[in-house]
Amino acid sequence: MIHAHETFNDTYPYTPRFTDAPGFPMHYIAEGASAGEIVLCLHGEPTWGYLFRHLIDALRGTHRVIVPDHMGFGKSAAPMNRSYWLQDHIDNLERFVLALDLRDITLVMHDFGGPVGMGLAARQPDRIRRIVSINGPTPFGQSDLGERFVANTTASPWFQWILKAHREGRLERVLGELNFNILSTLKLNGFENPAVISPTWLHAYGSAFEQPADCLGPIGWAEGFARDMHQFEVPSESARQIIVSKPALAIWGDADQTLHAKHFLPLFRELFPHSATHQLPDAGHYSLEDAPETINDLVRSFLSQS
């Protein structure tokens, strides 16, 4: 587990904050204008708030940027007595948002942050102001949701590896060593910008998972997929009507090897048919690493125009 005050050579120089509202010490940062609109950034697998460092810097002058680490990721605790399924992460996020009484939230969601954020939107639609999806699904009760996930799985080396490793009993062993194989894991998912790789960068992503006991978040997310344990939140009709009326933006790195635009952008377009989608041909799954300036510009423009 990362030391709370570790800044990784000042590449993540933000004051660590913690809340026990979800039933464990959940780490988050809250940067920028105290009276600014809330931008809530949600990471996925196997990253943490560090993924959003460039966006934080781009927005903190005008907005209140809040970036939590999910249970078992980053600087948050990895409790042994908890399950790590999607519904657990949604529960944790809802408790976090209610404890901080966050309102008028712009959700910025990457990877499984998408299902977690959309789960929050289903439960607390009146607290949501805008939706930003970056290389992440936006499940919200669409009729073809299951078919799209199945189709994507057949085309995804990451998901195929999870299923095989689970069958062979080595999923936990391999993902329990993420401190050493973090780069190969990121590359398998779709990471296209080797220029950013440095000892500091590798330490930032790997040190969250120093021991197998620190890897329960990534292991749990993968195991939940293999065992079909993740439960998508299904919105009420009133929640659906509220959310589909919100401004929305989708950004997708087309070199994503794990979540393919052709399978998941239609979920976004079904919900938000009049909203913009931007596909970045040279960016991969971790598009916030591959094209940070482009994404900063797109998000800033979206916030100012909506």
C-alpha positions in Angstrom: 0.0 0.0 0.0 1.3 3.5 -0.9 2.2 5.8 2.0 -0.4 8.4 2.4 1.9 11.3 1.8 3.9 9.9 -1.1 3.9 12.4 -4.0 6.0 10.4 -6.5 8.6 13.2 -7.1 5.8 15.8 -6.9 3.9 14.3 -9.9 1.0 13.8 -7.5 1.5 16.6 -4.9 -2.0 16.6 -3.5 -3.0 16.6 0.2 -4.3 13.1 1.1 -7.7 13.0 2.6 -9.6 10.0 4.1 -13.2 9.1 5.0 -14.4 6.0 6.8 -17.9 6.5 5.4 -17.7 3.4 3.2 -16.6 1.2 6.2 -12.8 1.4 5.4 -10.3 4.2 5.0 -11.1 5.5 1.6 -8.5 7.9 0.2 -9.4 10.9 -2.0 -8.0 14.3 -3.0 -10.0 17.5 -3.3 -8.2 20.2 -5.2 -9.1 23.5 -6.7 -11.7 26.2 -6.1 -13.7 25.5 -2.9 -16.8 27.0 -4.4 -16.2 25.6 -7.8 -18.4 23.0 -9.5 -17.6 19.4 -8.5 -15.8 17.2 -11.0 -15.7 13.7 -9.6 -13.1 11.4 -11.3 -13.5 7.6 -11.1 -10.6 5.3 -12.1 -10.7 1.7 -13.1 -8.5 -1.4 -13.4 -5.6 -1.5 -12.3 -5.0 2.2 -11.8 -5.9 4.8 -9.1 -6.3 8.6 -8.9 -2.8 9.1 -10.4 -4.3 8.4 -13.8 -6.1 11.8 -13.6 -3.1 14.0 -12.5 -3.0 15.9 -15.8 -6.8 16.6 -15.8 -6.6 17.7 -12.1 -4.0 20.3 -13.0 -6.1 21.4 -16.0 -9.3 21.9 -14.0 -8.3 22.9 -10.5 -8.1 26.6 -11.4 -11.9 26.7 -12.1 -13.4 23.6 -10.5 -13.4 21.5 -7.4 -11.8 18.3 -8.5 -12.4 15.3 -6.3 -10.6 12.0 -7.0 -11.3 9.0 -4.8 -9.4 5.7 -4.9 -11.7 2.7 -5.0 -11.5 0.1 -2.3 -8.3 -1.9 -2.8 -6.7 0.6 -5.1 -4.2 3.5 -4.7 -4.0 4.9 -1.2 -7.3 3.4 -0.1 -7.4 0.4 2.2 -7.8 -3.1 0.9 -9.9 -4.8 3.6 -9.7 -8.6 3.8 -13.3 -9.1 4.9 -15.0 -7.4 2.0 -16.1 -8.5 -1.5 -14.9 -6.4 -4.4 -17.8 -6.7 -6.9 -19.2 -3.8 -8.9 -22.2 -3.4 -6.5 -19.7 -3.1 -3.6 -17.9 -0.3 -5.3 -21.2 1.5 -6.1 -22.2 1.2 -2.4 -18.8 2.7 -1.4 -19.1 5.6 -3.8 -22.6 6.4 -2.8 -21.6 6.5 0.9 -18.6 8.7 -0.1 -20.8 11.1 -2.0 -23.4 11.3 0.7 -20.8 11.8 3.4 -19.2 14.7 1.5 -22.7 15.9 0.4 -21.5 16.3 -3.2 -24.0 17.9 -5.6 -24.1 19.2 -9.1 -21.5 16.5 -9.9 -19.8 16.2 -13.3 -18.8 12.5 -13.4 -15.5 11.7 -15.3 -15.3 7.9 -15.6 -12.6 5.7 -16.9 -12.8 1.9 -17.4 -14.9 0.3 -14.6 -15.3 3.7 -13.2 -18.1 3.9 -15.9 -20.3 1.2 -14.3 -19.6 2.5 -10.8 -20.4 6.1 -11.8 -23.5 5.1 -13.7 -24.6 3.1 -10.7 -24.3 6.2 -8.6 -26.3 8.1 -11.2 -29.0 5.5 -11.0 -29.3 5.8 -7.3 -28.6 9.6 -6.9 -29.7 11.1 -10.3 -30.5 14.5 -8.8 -26.8 14.9 -7.7 -25.5 14.5 -11.3 -25.0 17.5 -13.5 -22.9 16.1 -16.4 -21.5 12.8 -17.7 -18.0 12.3 -19.2 -17.1 8.8 -20.3 -13.5 8.0 -21.2 -12.8 4.5 -22.5 -15.5 3.1 -20.2 -18.9 1.5 -20.6 -22.0 3.4 -19.6 -24.4 0.7 -18.5 -27.8 2.1 -17.7 -30.4 -0.6 -18.3 -29.9 -0.8 -22.1 -31.6 -3.9 -23.5 -28.5 -5.1 -25.4 -26.0 -4.6 -22.5 -25.3 -8.3 -22.0 -24.8 -9.0 -25.7 -22.3 -6.2 -26.0 -20.2 -7.4 -23.1 -20.1 -10.9 -24.5 -19.1 -9.6 -27.9 -16.4 -7.5 -26.4 -15.0 -10.3 -24.3 -14.4 -12.5 -27.4 -12.3 -9.6 -28.8 -10.4 -8.7 -25.7 -7.0 -10.4 -24.8 -7.4 -9.1 -21.2 -10.8 -10.7 -20.6 -9.8 -13.8 -22.4 -6.7 -14.1 -20.1 -8.9 -13.5 -17.0 -11.2 -16.4 -17.9 -8.3 -18.7 -18.7 -6.3 -17.8 -15.6 -9.4 -18.3 -13.4 -10.1 -21.7 -14.9 -6.5 -22.7 -14.3 -6.4 -21.4 -10.7 -3.7 -18.8 -11.3 -5.6 -15.5 -11.5 -5.0 -14.5 -7.9 -1.3 -15.5 -8.1 -0.5 -13.5 -11.2 -2.6 -10.4 -10.2 -1.1 -10.6 -6.7 2.3 -9.6 -8.2 1.1 -6.4 -9.9 4.0 -4.5 -8.3 6.3 -6.4 -10.7 4.0 -6.9 -13.8 2.1 -3.6 -13.8 3.6 -2.5 -17.1 2.8 -5.7 -18.9 -0.8 -5.5 -17.5 -1.2 -1.9 -18.7 0.2 -2.8 -22.1 -2.1 -5.8 -22.6 -5.1 -3.5 -22.0 -3.9 -0.9 -24.4 -1.2 1.6 -23.4 0.4 3.4 -26.4 2.7 6.1 -25.0 6.0 4.6 -23.9 7.5 8.2 -23.6 5.8 8.6 -20.2 7.4 5.5 -18.7 10.0 6.4 -16.1 11.0 4.9 -12.7 8.7 7.4 -11.0 5.8 6.5 -13.2 6.3 2.8 -12.7 6.6 3.3 -9.0 3.4 5.3 -8.9 1.4 2.5 -10.5 3.2 -0.4 -9.1 3.7 0.6 -5.5 0.0 0.5 -4.8 0.4 -3.3 -5.1 3.6 -4.1 -3.2 2.2 -7.2 -1.5 -0.4 -9.8 -2.6 -2.7 -8.4 0.2 -2.5 -5.0 -1.5 -3.9 -6.5 -4.7 -7.4 -7.4 -3.5 -9.0 -4.6 -5.6 -7.6 -5.7 -9.0 -8.0 -9.4 -8.1 -11.6 -8.9 -7.0 -12.5 -7.0 -10.1 -11.1 -9.7 -12.4 -12.6 -12.5 -10.3 -15.9 -10.8 -10.3 -15.9 -10.9 -14.1 -14.8 -14.5 -14.2 -17.4 -15.6 -11.7 -20.2 -13.3 -13.1 -20.6 -11.6 -9.7 -20.8 -8.0 -10.9 -24.3 -6.6 -10.8 -25.1 -3.6 -12.9 -27.4 -1.0 -11.2 -30.7 -0.7 -13.1 -32.2 2.7 -13.0 -35.8 3.5 -12.3 -37.6 5.1 -15.2 -37.6 8.5 -13.3 -33.8 8.2 -12.8 -33.3 7.3 -16.5 -35.3 10.4 -17.6 -33.3 12.7 -15.4 -29.9 11.3 -16.5 -30.6 11.2 -20.2 -31.4 14.9 -20.1 -27.9 15.8 -18.8 -25.1 17.1 -21.0 -22.7 14.2 -21.8 -19.4 13.6 -23.6 -17.6 10.4 -24.6 -13.9 10.2 -25.4 -12.4 6.9 -26.7 -8.9 5.9 -27.5 -9.4 3.7 -30.5 -6.3 1.6 -29.8 -8.1 0.2 -26.7 -7.5 -3.6 -26.7 -9.8 -4.2 -23.7 -13.0 -2.1 -24.2 -13.7 -1.7 -27.9 -15.5 1.4 -29.1 -17.6 -0.5 -31.6 -19.1 -2.5 -28.7 -19.5 0.2 -26.1 -19.9 3.6 -27.7 -23.4 2.5 -28.8 -24.4 2.2 -25.2 -23.5 5.9 -24.7 -25.1 7.0 -27.9 -28.4 5.2 -27.0 -28.5 7.2 -23.7 -27.2 10.5 -25.1 -28.0 10.5 -28.9 -27.3 14.2 -29.3 -24.1 14.3 -27.3 -20.6 14.5 -28.8 -18.3 11.5 -29.1 -14.5 11.9 -29.8 -12.5 8.9 -31.0 -8.7 9.3 -30.7 -6.9 7.0 -33.2 -3.5 6.9 -31.6 -4.6 6.6 -28.0 -5.3 3.3 -26.2 -7.3 2.1 -23.2 -5.4 4.4 -20.9 -6.1 7.4 -23.1 -5.5 9.8 -20.2 -1.9 8.7 -20.3 -1.7 8.5 -24.1 -3.3 11.8 -25.0 -3.6 14.0 -21.8 -3.6 17.4 -23.5 -6.2 16.4 -26.0 -8.5 15.1 -23.3 -7.8 18.1 -21.1 -8.9 20.4 -24.0 -12.0 18.3 -24.8 -13.2 18.2 -21.1 -12.4 21.9 -20.5 -14.4 22.9 -23.6 -17.3 20.6 -22.6 -17.5 22.1 -19.1 -17.4 25.7 -20.4 -20.1 25.0 -23.1 -22.5 23.0 -21.0 
